[in-house]
Amino acid sequence: MATNAGGGGGGGLTSPNDDRTYMLQIYPRLASQTTTCCTLRVHKDATTASVISDTAATLGLDPSRLYVLAEVKECGGEEWVLEAGDLPVQRFLLWPRKAQEQHPRSLGFYFVLQERNYDGSIQYVHLPPLSKEQEVHRLAARGFLPPPQDDFADLCNLPVLTEDSILNNLRTRFHKKKIYTYAGSIFIAINPFKFLPIYNPKYVKMYENHQLGKLEPHIFAIADVAYYAMLRKRVNQCIVISGESGSGKTQSTNFLIHCLTALSQKGYASGVERTILGAGPVLEAFGNAKTAHNNNSSRFGKFIQVNYLESGVVRGAVVEKYLLEKSRLVSREKNERNYHVFYYLLLGASEEERKEYKLLPPEEYFYLKQENFKIEDEEDLRHDFERLQQAMEMVGFLPATKKQIFSVLSAILYLGNVTYSKKSTGRDDGLDVGPPEVLATLSDLLKVKDELLVEALTKRKTVTVNDKLILPYSHSEAITARDSMAKSLYSALFDWIVLRINHALLNKKDMEESVSCLSIGVLDIFGFEDFQTNSFEQFCINYANEQLQYYFNNHIFNLEQEEYQAEGITWHNIDYTDNVGCIHLISKKPTGLLYLLDEESNFPRATDETLLAKFKQQHQGNKYFVPTPVLEPAFVIQHFAGRVKYHIQDFREKNTDHMRPDIVALLRSSDRAFVRQLIGMDPVAMFRWGILRATVRGLAAFNEAGRSWAAKKSGVIRPVSRTPLGELKRSNTPIERVYKDMHAEIISSIKNLQLDGEDPRRLLQSWGRLRFPRHILQKNKSVKQRQVIPKSLLDSRSLKFIVSLTLHDRTTKSLLHLHKKKKPPSISAQFQNSLTKLLETLNKAEPFFIRCIRSNAEKKEMYLDEALVLKQLHYTGMLETVRIRRSGYGAKYTFQEFVQQFRVLLPKNSSASKEDIMELLEKKMGLDPTTFQIGKTKVFLKELERQKLQDVLHKEVMRKIVFLQRWFRARLRRQEFLDMRTAAILIQCLWRRYCREEQKRRAATLIQALWRGYSQRAQFHRQRQGATKIQALVRGHSARKRCQSIREEKRKKEEEEEE
């Protein structure tokens, strides 16, 4: 749902300043969160990172955790994990109309928020548990329950092998919504005309790196096996999808591409996948149409080759297209439509676009009219137009480019409204062409001159040796020329779109020869067709299917049985329906129908009747060429899928339906560079010519700005004598002369550029204003403008590389022959060449086969038309296929490969000999001798025995791994013990040393203490003795002195007494 704050609306092109907001429904898938829907309104340029931030803030989640946003289409279906820089609204705009409104979760088409681990992995929570049937199957595989007998996942396990038993098994599984079944390594898919919830990431992860047949059949298993076989064997793989129109081939291709890129990116959508996501709606709009069998039938074949580095990471991709059904543009069967894009444009364009492209209501275009013309799905078509524009933007188409494409589409529709009438006056046998308003509109849309347009639509130019003749068309020739111009223009437009898509998918490293890469190709080519009226297109389509059936037979039957015989093993050949005779009838030189058709196409007086007579004359009695009544303008071919009646009318015309020189010259005279680019002889040359033209125009603008400045300064106004390149009359000259004149004009323009007397600085400023007008520079100066730059710009080197890969099927390839005397190759010759190159590519790769089966012709959901399914099983040789898969040996190894693969099970010094291998298979494994054989150089095993051998190998490897782990853990523990013991001994040694040293220290301390005590005591004794002696001396001195004084006193006293 979108809202526009500024009003307006419609399906117009989105401007850079688009202020509309879109409502996104986001469901949190978190362990701690309920399933409450978070609704956000965001702008178109909102990135995934900003949406996650807003959602986390709205839900109050922990901002420190990591989250991812994933797009969910159908409920339980594919999930595309978006990167931080992706734009969720781009994905939203590709959804159906009803999904863009508020809707319940059960209808699908919403976003989920999931938590991401720090290692980049995603936490998948609340995934549905195993169903009861899957649980029973798991228990039966473990031996707890007997295996179920009501249906078999592999047709090779059927107890009774007949077409009825195959049909019964497929019916039983189909009613259980099991649309996939194996026939050995061959995959069978029945279209349920209903989406089943079996395509979410859980299934991608479930089937990752699993053996085929271990799990329930699924298309992801085929993608997984092809991916890991490519990485293991270093050999390119291819997946060939075949089936009737409406059997689901295109949807199967989409699932395969999604799984292949998801395996590479480990859950994240790569740039390649995003480009393919946008390219899908573009190719469907321009290459698909509504038919009686299919509402979205592919009217062209495509081969998508995904390139990988040797590490398994996607590096790029190439889309190759085959045989666009151009006749649908001008005529169709009853109740069928033209290509989708015309209805998208007419019903989805805004009023402004309707005026710009001069669009009319659909019923007013001759190319769209048919009986009971009525469009009942107008709302869906309007939405599909918006979806187409969004997809074109994702691929890299700029708004200006989209306008040019839509202008060409409008011109093609107006071509159908050109009418002719005989001139009523004069003797002139010419034609009047009209109506005038249609011619004027057509001239304006293509930017060609009116008179040149009328001349190209009414007259034919023939160049002889000495003269040039201009002859008027007859009425039928004029209509043919008109239709041829429309078909050639549309086919060239389709080629150009495929070229641009391939450029968007290109990785520049692909051009470096030193970088080796691997690839997986997915072939989605038109199915076998048998309508009420079958023409040249059905003839080529069914021939392609014959070649693919031969490729299938060659790999499943021929090569395998020839290998058995060459190896000398016991084998009884299984008969199968060989279609080599039918292929020789159509394409063997010199009497094949295609070569007879080319011969008659080169005869000027040949007619469709003479062509049919030559067919009957050359192949009368051929069992693949069924005779028809003499007067019936048709022939019948017995194809591998049944008899088909082809009406001979217009076979010759459609076989030579290439661009006529007059029309090419007219379109090359267009003033619109895009139209000239479409019909360019060589895209690389046209690209270089465009650069040169832009350079000259830039110099002319530079010169004109300088002249204007000089004239303004001098006051003199100089007359403009320059003639625009678009005014050159190039349509009346031969092509070589046209390019010589253009070259001379460019050289003269460059030589005449005069800059004397002019200020170079002012000139540069003037040129800058021409490139960036003042009102653009001054607008919103304070706001940083977002410059729209295409993601991948063209360059001549990459363009040359792409053209070298895809030119062999380009419609404009015939233009390379217009300037030569040799006639251009016919449509059938070009188709044969492209088919041969396709088969060469397939033969260089290991194939996987997917057989798509249409469940019913009424496109009812989950309804099985047994008669229709049985018919498809019969003509595809399913019974013989299952029989050879069942009786044959699905696994083949050379002796060296066997020894290398199963060396673990063989004795230690065994060699690559038959005896060692026999001993392993018979004695050690105990295999039944009827389930394997050993040839001269190879070992042949049945699929079940190979799986048993792989299981035993896995168990033995696991046993040895466990033994190694146990030994390694014991070694670690032993080493840990030894380290601990060494450490303990070291500690003990140090402790003992410490104790000894401590004892010595204590002894020394004691000795020191005793010695210090002794010393102190001795000193004390000496001091005391000294003190005592001093005291004795002092006391003796004192006593003597006192004694002397007493004697003196006594003497004095005596003297006194004497006196």
DRENKOLMAR-80429 format. One record per residue (C-alpha): residue in three letters; x, y, z. Coordinates in steps of 0.25 Angstrom, whole numbers, plus 5000, padded with zeros to 4 digits. Example, Ala and Ser with C-alpha at 12.3 -4.5 7.8 and 13.67 -1.06 7.14 Angstrom:
Ala504949825031Ser505549965029
This chain:
Met500050005000Ala500650144996Thr500250285000Asn500650414993Ala500750535002Gly500750624989Gly499550564983Gly499450504969Gly499850364966Gly499750274954Gly500650174948Gly501650284944Leu503150274945Thr503650304959Ser504450434961Pro505650444969Asn504950534979Asp503850434981Asp503150454994Arg502250344995Thr502250245006Tyr501950095006Met501450005017Leu502249885020Gln501749775029Ile502849715037Tyr502749595046Pro503749565057Arg504249425057Leu504949425070Ala505049335082Ser504549435092Gln503549505082Thr502049475078Thr501549475064Thr501049615065Cys501149695052Cys501949815052Thr501549915042Leu502450025036Arg502350135026Val503650155019His504150225007Lys504550164994Asp506050184997Ala506050125011Thr507050025013Thr506949895020Ala507849945031Ser506950065034Val505649975033Ile506349875043Ser506649995052Asp505250055052Thr504649915054Ala505549885066Ala505150025072Thr503650005070Leu503749865076Gly504649905087Leu505749805084Asp507149795089Pro507949895080Ser509249815084Arg508749695077Leu508949665061Tyr507649645053Val507449615038Leu506149645029Ala505649535020Glu504649545009Val503549435009Lys502749414997Glu501749304998Cys501449265012Gly502449155015Gly503249175002Glu504449244998Glu505149345007Trp506149445002Val507049495013Leu507349645009Glu508749705011Ala508849835019Gly508949925006Asp507749854999Leu506449934997Pro505249855003Val504249944995Gln504849894982Arg504449754986Phe503149804991Leu502749864978Leu503049734971Trp501849664979Pro500449644973Arg499549754974Lys498749694986Ala499949664994Gln500249814994Glu499049845002Gln498749805017His498649655017Pro498749535027Arg500049455029Ser499449335023Leu499449395009Gly500949415009Phe501649535004Tyr502249595016Phe503649625023Val504149545035Leu505149595045Gln506149495050Glu507349495060Arg508649475054Asn509849405062Tyr511149485062Asp511749375053Gly510849425042Ser509849305043Ile508349325045Gln507549275057Tyr506349195051Val505349185061His503849145061Leu504049055049Pro502948955047Pro503348815052Leu503448695044Ser502148645039Lys501548515043Glu501948455029Gln503348495030Glu503448445045Val502948305040His503948305028Arg505048345038Leu504648225048Ala504548135036Ala505948165031Arg506448135045Gly505748005045Phe504748025056Leu503548025046Pro503347945033Pro503548025020Pro502248085015Gln501748015003Asp500648114998Asp501648204990Phe503048204986Ala503948324985Asp504748254974Leu504048184963Cys505248094962Asn504748024975Leu503347994970Pro503147844972Val502447834958Leu502947924947Thr501847964937Glu501248094932Asp500048074940Ser500848044953Ile501648174950Leu500448254948Asn499748194961Asn501048234969Leu501048374963Arg499548384966Thr499648344980Arg500848434983Phe500148554976His498948534984Lys499848544997Lys500348674991Lys501648604988Ile501948664974Tyr503348614973Thr503848474970Tyr505148414966Ala505448314955Gly506848284959Ser507648414957Ile506548464948Phe505548564954Ile504048564951Ala503248684955Ile501748694953Asn501148834952Pro500048854963Phe499648994958Lys499749024973Phe500849074982Leu501248974992Pro502049025005Ile503248945003Tyr504249044998Asn504749115011Pro506149125016Lys505949005025Tyr505848915012Val507048975006Lys507848945019Met507148805020Tyr507648765006Glu509048825007Asn510148725004His509248605004Gln509248484995Leu508148474985Gly507048384990Lys507348395005Leu506248495007Glu504848515001Pro505048564986His505148714985Ile505648804974Phe506648864984Ala507248724985Ile507648734970Ala508248874971Asp509048824983Val509548704976Ala509948784964Tyr510648884972Tyr511448794981Ala511748704969Met512348824962Leu513248854974Arg513648714976Lys513948674962Arg514348814956Val513448784945Asn512348874939Gln510948834942Cys509648854934Ile508148834938Val507248804926Ile505748834929Ser504748784919Gly503248764918Glu502048814911Ser501648964911Gly500948984924Ser501748874932Gly502448974941Lys503848984935Thr504049134937Gln503649124952Ser504549004954Thr505649084947Asn505349194958Phe505449104969Leu506749044964Ile507449184962His506949224976Cys507549094982Leu508849104975Thr509149244979Ala508649214993Leu509649094994Ser510749184990Gln510449304999Lys510049225011Gly508649285012Tyr508949425006Ala508449474993Ser509649504984Gly509649624974Val509449514963Glu508249464970Arg507649604972Thr507949644957Ile507249514953Leu506149544962Gly505949674954Ala506249614941Gly505149514943Pro503949604942Val504549684930Leu504849554922Glu503449504925Ala502749634921Phe503549644907Gly503649494905Asn502349424911Ala500949424906Lys499549364910Thr499349234902Ala498249134902His499049044911Asn499749144920Asn499449284925Asn500949314925Ser501549234914Ser503049264911Arg503049284896Phe504549274896Gly505649184901Lys506649224911Phe507949164916Ile508449224930Gln509849194933Val510349224947Asn511849234948Tyr512549204961Leu513949214966Glu514649084970Ser514349124985Gly512849114981Val512449264982Val511549314971Arg512349404961Gly511449444950Ala510349384940Val509949384926Val508549384920Glu508449324906Lys507149334898Tyr506649244887Leu505649264876Leu504649374881Glu503349354874Lys503249474866Ser501949434858Arg501149454871Leu501349604870Val500449604857Ser499549484858Arg499149384868Glu498149274871Lys496749294876Asn496749334891Glu498149364892Arg498849494894Asn500049574890Tyr501249594898His500949634913Val501749764912Phe500749834902Tyr499549814912Tyr500449854923Leu500749984916Leu499350014911Leu498649994924Gly499650034934Ala500250164928Ser499850294934Glu499150404927Glu500450484925Glu501050354919Arg499950324910Lys500050464904Glu501550454903Tyr501550314896Lys500150344889Leu499550224894Leu498150174890Pro497150074897Pro497649934894Glu496449904885Glu496850004875Tyr498149934871Phe498049834860Tyr499249754866Leu498449734879Lys497049714873Gln496349574872Glu495049514873Asn494249534886Phe495349634890Lys495149664905Ile496149684916Glu495649644930Asp496949664938Glu497149814936Glu497449844951Asp498549734951Leu499149784938Arg499249924943His499949864955Asp500849784946Phe501249904939Glu501749974952Arg502449834955Leu503149834942Gln503649974944Gln504249944957Ala504849814951Met505449894940Glu506049994951Met506649874958Val507349824946Gly507949964943Phe507050034933Leu506950184935Pro505650264934Ala506050314920Thr506350174915Lys505050124920Lys504350244912Gln505150204900Ile504750064901Phe503250094903Ser503250194891Val503750074882Leu502649984887Ser501650094884Ala502250104870Ile502149954868Leu500649954871Tyr500450074862Leu501149994851Gly499949894851Asn498950014849Val499650054836Thr498650014825Tyr498850014809Ser497950034798Lys498050044783Lys498250174777Ser496950224770Thr497650324760Gly498650304749Arg499350184743Asp500250164755Asp500150024761Gly500650074775Leu499850084788Asp499350194797Val499750174811Gly499050234823Pro498350274831Pro499150404832Glu499050424847Val499650284849Leu500750314840Ala501050454847Thr501050384860Leu501950274855Ser502850374849Asp502950444862Leu503150324871Leu504250274863Lys504850414859Val504850384844Lys504350474833Asp502950444828Glu503350434813Leu504450334816Leu503450254825Val502450244814Glu503450214803Ala504050094812Leu502550044814Thr502150044800Lys503350024791Arg504549924790Lys505949964785Thr506749874777Val508149894774Thr508649834761Val510049844755Asn509849974747Asp508550024753Lys507650044765Leu506250004763Ile505050054772Leu503849964770Pro502449974777Tyr501949874787Ser500749794784His499649794795Ser500149664801Glu501549704800Ala501349834807Ile500649764818Thr501749664819Ala502749784819Arg502049854830Asp501949734839Ser503349694836Met503749834841Ala502949814854Lys503449674857Ser504949714854Leu504849844862Tyr504249764874Ser505249654873Ala506349744872Leu505849814885Phe505749684892Asp507149654888Trp507649784893Ile506949764907Val507549624908Leu508949694905Arg508749794916Ile508249684926Asn509549604923His510349734925Ala509749744939Leu510049604942Leu511449614937Asn512649604946Lys513849674940Lys514749554945Asp514049474935Met514849544924Glu516149504931Glu516649374925Ser517549344936Val516349334946Ser515849194945Cys514349164948Leu513249064948Ser511849074944Ile510449014945Gly509549034934Val508049024935Leu507249004922Asp505849054921Ile505349034907Phe504049034900Gly503248904902Phe502648814891Glu501448884885Asp500248834877Phe499248944874Gln498048944865Thr498849024855Asn500348994855Ser501349074847Phe502849094845Glu503049134860Gln502449004865Phe503248934855Cys504548994860Ile504148974875Asn503748824873Tyr505048804866Ala505848864878Asn505048764886Glu505448654877Gln506848694879Leu506748694894Gln506048564894Tyr507148504886Tyr508148564896Phe507348504907Asn507348364900Asn508848374897His509248394911Ile508248304917Phe508148184907Asn509248194896Leu510448234903Glu510148154915Gln509848024908Glu511048044898Glu511948064911Tyr511447934916Gln511747864904Ala513147924903Glu513447884917Gly513047744914Ile512047724925Thr510747634924Trp509647724919His508347704911Asn508047834903Ile506747904906Asp505947954894Tyr505448094894Thr504848194885Asp505948244876Asn505648384870Val506948394861Gly506048364848Cys505148484852Ile506448574854His507048524840Leu505648554834Ile505748694838Ser507248734838Lys508048634831Lys508748684818Pro508448694807Thr506948654807Gly506548694821Leu505348784822Leu506048904827Tyr507048894816Leu505948874806Leu505248994812Asp506549084811Glu506649044796Glu505249084793Ser505449214801Asn506549244791Phe505749224778Pro505049354774Arg503849284768Ala503649174778Thr502349174787Asp501849094799Glu501148994790Thr502448964782Leu503148944796Leu502148854801Ala502248774787Lys503748764789Phe503548714804Lys502548604799Gln503448564787Gln504748554795His504148474807Gln503048394801Gly503148264809Asn503848314821Lys503148264833Tyr503348394841Phe502748474829Val501248444829Pro500548464816Thr499348564815Pro498248584805Val498748644792Leu497948774793Glu498248794808Pro499348904810Ala499948834821Phe500948714825Val500948624837Ile502248584845Gln502248464854His503048524866Phe503448454879Ala502248524886Gly501248484875Arg500748534861Val500748684858Lys500148744846Tyr500848864841His500148964831Ile501149004820Gln500649144819Asp501649254822Phe502749154824Arg503649214814Glu503349364818Lys503649334833Asn504949264829Thr505449384822Asp504849484832His506049574834Met506149724834Arg506049774820Pro507049874815Asp506049984812Ile505549974826Val506949974832Ala507250094825Leu506050164830Leu506250134844Arg507750174843Ser507250314838Ser506550324852Asp506850444860Arg506650354872Ala508050294876Phe507250184883Val506650134870Arg507950144863Gln508550064874Leu507549954873Ile507749924858Gly509249944859Met510049844851Asp511049824863Pro510649864877Val512149894880Ala512249984868Met510950054871Phe511450074885Arg512750134880Trp511950214870Gly511050274881Ile512350314889Leu512850384877Arg511550454874Ala511450494889Thr512850554888Val512550634875Arg511250684881Gly512050724894Leu513050804886Ala511950864877Ala511250914890Phe512650964895Asn512851034882Glu511451094882Ala511551144896Gly512851214892Arg512251274880Ser511051324888Trp511951384898Ala512851454887Ala511551504880Lys511051564893Lys512351634896Ser512451694882Gly510951714879Val511051634866Ile510051524865Arg510651404856Pro509651324848Val509651174852Ser510051094840Arg510250964847Thr509350844842Pro508950744852Leu509350604850Gly507950554850Glu507650644838Leu508550564829Lys507850494818Arg508450354820Ser507350264815Asn507550284800Thr509050244800Pro509650114802Ile510050074816Glu511550084813Arg511350224807Val510550264819Tyr511650234829Lys512650304820Asp511750434820Met511650424835His513150414837Ala513350534828Glu512350614835Ile513050584848Ile514350614843Ser513950744837Ser513150784850Ile514450764858Lys515350834848Asn514350954848Leu514350974863Gln514951114865Leu515351164879Asp516151284876Gly515851414883Glu514951344893Asp515251334908Pro515451184911Arg515051204926Arg513651264922Leu513551154911Leu513751044922Gln512751114931Ser511751124919Trp511950974916Gly511750944931Arg510351014931Leu509950944918Arg510250814925Phe509650854939Pro508650964937Arg508551074947His507151034953Ile507650904956Leu508950954963Gln508151054971Lys507050964975Asn507150914989Lys508550964992Ser508450935006Val507950795003Lys508950684998Gln508450634985Arg508450494982Gln509050474968Val508450354960Ile509650274954Pro509450144948Lys510050034956Ser510849974944Leu511250064932Leu511550004919Asp512949994913Ser513349944900Arg514249834906Ser513149774914Leu512149794903Lys513049714893Phe513149604903Ile511649594905Val511449594890Ser512449484887Leu511649394896Thr510249424891Leu510249484877His509949354870Asp508549364873Arg508349514872Thr507249554861Thr508149674857Lys509249574853Ser508649574839Leu509049714838Leu510449674837His510149624824Leu509449734818His510649804812Lys511149674806Lys510749604794Lys510549474801Lys509049464806Pro508849464821Pro508649334828Ser507149284829Ile506449274842Ser506449124842Ala507949124839Gln508149224851Phe507349144860Gln508049014856Asn509449084859Ser508949134873Leu508348994876Thr509748934872Lys510449024881Leu509548994892Leu509748844890Glu511248864890Thr511148934903Leu510248824909Asn511148714904Lys512348774911Ala511648774925Glu511048664933Pro509548664932Phe508348654941Phe506948634935Ile505648684941Arg504448644934Cys503248734936Ile501848684935Arg500548764933Ser499548704942Asn498348754934Ala497948844922Glu496948924930Lys497948984939Lys497248934952Glu497848934965Met498348794970Tyr497548714959Leu498148604952Asp497748564938Glu498148424937Ala498048414922Leu498848534920Val499948494930Leu500048354924Lys500148414910Gln501348494915Leu501948374922His501848294909Tyr502448394899Thr503648424909Gly503948284910Met503848284925Leu503548134926Glu504848104918Thr505648204926Val505248144939Arg505548004934Ile506948044930Arg507148124943Arg506648004950Ser507347894942Gly508647974939Tyr509748024948Gly509548164953Ala510948174959Lys512248154950Tyr513648174955Thr514948144948Phe515848054956Gln516748174960Glu515548254964Phe514948134972Val516248114980Gln516348264982Gln514948274987Phe514848154996Arg516348135000Val515848135014Leu515148005012Leu516247935004Pro517447865010Lys518647955014Asn519547925002Ser518447884992Ser518647934977Ala517547974967Ser517347824963Lys516047754960Glu516447644970Asp516547744982Ile515247814978Met514547684976Glu514947634990Leu514447764996Leu513047754989Glu512847604991Lys513547565004Lys513547695012Met512247755008Gly511547635004Leu510847694992Asp509947614983Pro510747584970Thr509547624962Thr509647764968Phe511047794963Gln511947764951Ile513447784949Gly513847814935Lys515147834928Thr515447974934Lys514248004942Val513347964954Phe511847974952Leu510947974964Lys509447994965Glu508948114972Leu508548044985Glu509847974986Arg510648104984Gln509848164995Lys510148045004Leu511648055000Gln511548205003Asp510848175016Val511948065020Leu513048165016His512348275024Lys512348185036Glu513748135034Val514248275033Met513448315045Arg514048195053Lys515448235049Ile515148385052Val514648345066Phe515848255067Leu516748375063Gln515948465073Arg516048365084Trp517548345081Phe517748495080Arg517048515093Ala517848405100Arg519048465094Leu518648605100Arg518348545113Arg519648465113Gln520448595110Glu519648665120Phe519948555130Leu521448565126Asp521448715127Met520848705141Arg521848605146Thr522948685140Ala522448805147Ala522248725160Ile523648675160Leu524148805157Ile523348865169Gln523848755178Cys525248775174Leu525148925176Trp524548905189Arg525548805194Arg526648905190Tyr525849015197Cys525848925209Arg527348895209Glu527649045207Glu526649085218Gln527348985227Lys528749035224Arg528149175226Arg527649145239Ala528949075243Ala529749195239Thr528849285246Leu528949205259Ile530449205257Gln530449355255Ala529549375267Leu530449285276Trp531649355270Arg531049495272Gly530649445286Tyr532049395289Ser532649525284Gln531749615291Arg532049535304Ala533549535302Gln533449685299Phe532549705312His533549625320Arg534649705315Gln533949835317Arg533549795331Gln534949755334Gly535449885329Ala534349965337Thr534649885349Lys536149915348Ile535850055345Gln534950055357Ala536049985366Leu537050085361Val536150205364Arg535750155377Gly537250125380His537550265376Ser536450315384Ala536850235396Arg538250275395Lys537950415393Arg536950415405Cys538050335413Gln539050445409Ser538050555413Ile537750485426Arg539250465429Glu539450615425Glu538350655434Lys538950565445Arg540350625442Lys539750765443Lys539050735455Glu540250675461Glu541050795457Glu539950885463Glu539950805476Glu541450815476Glu541450955474
